């Protein structure tokens, strides 16, 4: 069994995507965009995200949340 909580990021899989989302595009489409829709519909809160890139490679995702009071 793989240790998912190791301190060092895996350079080949920095977001620890499983085979279900082997491609970042699939993860973005099926998880991130769907989470944006669901959160807005169910709570009125919303978020955006910015991809931090190094060349064409996504190195990190920065989230920005907005909560309606």
C-alpha positions in Angstrom: 0.0 0.0 0.0 1.4 3.4 -0.9 2.0 6.0 1.7 -0.1 9.0 0.6 1.1 11.3 3.3 4.8 11.4 2.7 6.6 14.8 3.1 8.4 14.8 -0.2 6.3 15.5 -3.3 6.4 13.0 -6.0 7.8 14.9 -9.1 5.9 12.6 -11.5 2.6 13.0 -9.5 2.7 16.1 -7.3 -1.1 16.1 -6.7 -1.2 12.4 -5.8 -3.7 11.6 -8.6 -4.9 8.0 -8.7 -5.4 6.0 -11.9 -8.9 7.4 -12.0 -7.5 10.8 -12.7 -4.2 10.0 -14.3 -4.4 13.1 -16.4 -4.6 16.6 -14.7 -7.2 17.6 -17.3 -9.6 14.9 -16.1 -9.1 15.9 -12.5 -9.7 19.5 -13.3 -12.8 18.8 -15.3 -14.4 16.1 -13.1 -13.3 17.3 -9.6 -12.4 21.0 -9.5 -15.0 22.4 -11.9 -17.7 20.1 -10.5 -16.9 21.2 -7.0 -17.2 24.8 -8.1 -20.7 24.1 -9.4 -21.8 22.1 -6.4 -20.5 24.5 -3.8 -22.2 27.5 -5.5 -25.6 25.6 -5.8 -25.6 24.2 -2.3 -24.2 26.9 -0.2 -23.9 30.2 -2.1 -20.2 30.2 -1.4 -17.8 30.0 -4.3 -14.2 29.5 -5.2 -11.8 30.1 -8.0 -8.4 28.6 -8.5 -5.2 29.6 -10.1 -2.7 27.1 -11.6 0.9 27.8 -10.7 2.9 26.7 -13.8 6.5 26.1 -14.5 6.6 26.0 -18.3 3.6 23.9 -19.3 3.7 21.8 -16.1 1.2 22.6 -13.3 3.2 22.8 -10.0 0.5 24.0 -7.6 -3.1 25.1 -7.4 -4.0 28.2 -5.4 -7.6 28.4 -4.2 -9.5 31.6 -3.6 -12.8 31.3 -1.6 -15.7 33.8 -1.4 -18.4 33.3 1.3 -21.7 35.2 1.1 -22.9 36.2 4.6 
